[in-house]
């Protein structure tokens, strides 16, 4: 893993022009020694992953990872955090619960992967869905969130560049 990490997440139905922007941004962040943490879903997650050129510069958390993680140190805590931040946990199937636990791994890290320095996302609606769950978890531990769906995406990226000294 390279120096810093960021979570690259978002909606499955992210517009095509934003997917292109996400891919270019992921390539740029990799050039600044950032490692991508993501979930690999279609849409924004996949665009982030496709922009990272070297496999060692990305960690894509899959549902299969969650099956392997059950019983491992830290899993139960991540599951409790996922449940706490979901408004209707009891309504979710066990598979969807696993996806929510995966979201916690992405934004909180593990013993082996540090928590991200920030979350870069495309979340049109921050009140429902897996991306919104991730954002609630990130904000609870004061991880900065840059949402490309909130305002002009270029201005969001300019703010990110200023906040993390990514100009060059």
N, C-alpha and C positions, 0 to 999 in steps of 0.2 A: 504494500500500500504506500502511495506517495504521501506527501505532507498533510494537507488538510482534506477534509471531506465536506460534501454537500449532498443534500437529498434532492433529487430531481424527480418530481412526481406530477401527476395531473390527470385530468379527465380523459376518458377513452375517446370522446367525441371532440377533441381539440381541433380547431380549424387548421386546414392545411398550411396556411401561411405562418401560423404560430408554430406548427411542427417543424417547419424549415428553420425558423428562428431558434427554436430550442436546440436543434441539432448543431447549428453553427455555434451557439453559446456553449454547449457541452464541449465542443472541440476547443474553444477558447479557454474554458476553465481547465481542461486537461493540460493545456500549454502553460497554465499558471500553477501546475502541480496539485490540482484538486482531484480527488477520487470521488466518483459518483456512487451514491447509495440509492437504489431504486427498487421497484417491485416488478418491473418487466411487463406490465400490462400493455395492451394495445393503446395507441394514442401517445400521450405525452411521455409516459415511462419509456416506451420503445424508442421514441425520438431522442430522448436523452442518451439512451444506451447506444444508439447508432452513431451518435456524434463523438463517442469516446473511442479512440482508435486502438488503444492497447487494452487487452483483457485485464491486465493487472491494475488498471486505473478505474475499474468499476466493480462494484459488488451488487449483484442483482439477487434480491431475496425472492425465492419462489415458494409456492405452497409446499413443495417437497422438502424444502429447508425446514419448514415449521414442523413437519412430521418428525424429522431427524432431531429437532431441537427439544421436543417434548421430553421431559425428564432430565434435561441438561440443567446445569446451574444457571439461574437467572430466568429460565423460561416462565416459571410460575409468577414471578414479579412482573414480567412483560405482559403476561395474560391478565393479571389484575389491573395493570395500567390501561390495557385495551378495554377491559370491561368498564372501568371507572369513566372513561371518556366517551363511551358509546351510550346514547340516550335510550336505546331499546335492545340491549344485549340479549335478553331472553328471547327475543323474536328471531334472532339470527340462527341459521343452520350452523352446525359445527364447522363446516367448510368455510363459511363466511367469517365465523369467529377466528379461524386460523388466519384468514387474510388480514383481519384487524390486528391480530398479534404481530403479524409480519410488519404492519405499518409502524408498530412501536419499535421493532428492531431497527427499521430504517431511520427513524427520527431520534431514537434514544441511544442507539449503539449497543455494544456488547463488551465483554472483556477483551475481545480481539479487534473490534472495530470501534473507533471513537464516534461519539455523537457528531452529527454534522455541524459545521460552523453556521450554516444557514440552510433554509429550504427555498428552492426555486421551483415554482409550480405554475400550472395553468388550472385554476379552479373557478369555473364560471359561477358556481353556487357553493358557497362555503358552509352551507347549513345541512347538506346531506351528501352521503356517499363516502367512499373510502378515502378520497383525498381530504375531505373536510375532517374526517376522523384524525388523519395524520396531522393536520394543521392544529387541531385542538391539543393534541399531545405535544407538538413542538412548542406552541405558545405557552403551555403550562410550565415548561422548563426554560422559557425565555430564549428560544432559538428564533432568530429573525426569519421572517417569511417575506418573500418577494413573489407576489402573485401577478403573473403576466395578464390575467383577465381583469385586473383592477386598474383601469386607466390605460394610458398609452404604453404598450409593452416596451418600447424603446426607452421611455423615461424610467420605467421600472428597472431595466438593465443598467441605465446610467446611474441610478441610485445605488444599485448593487456594486457597480464599479467604484463609486466614490466610497462607499462604506467599507469595502475590502481592498482598497488600493489596487485595483486591477487595471489601471490605465497603463498602457504601453503597447 
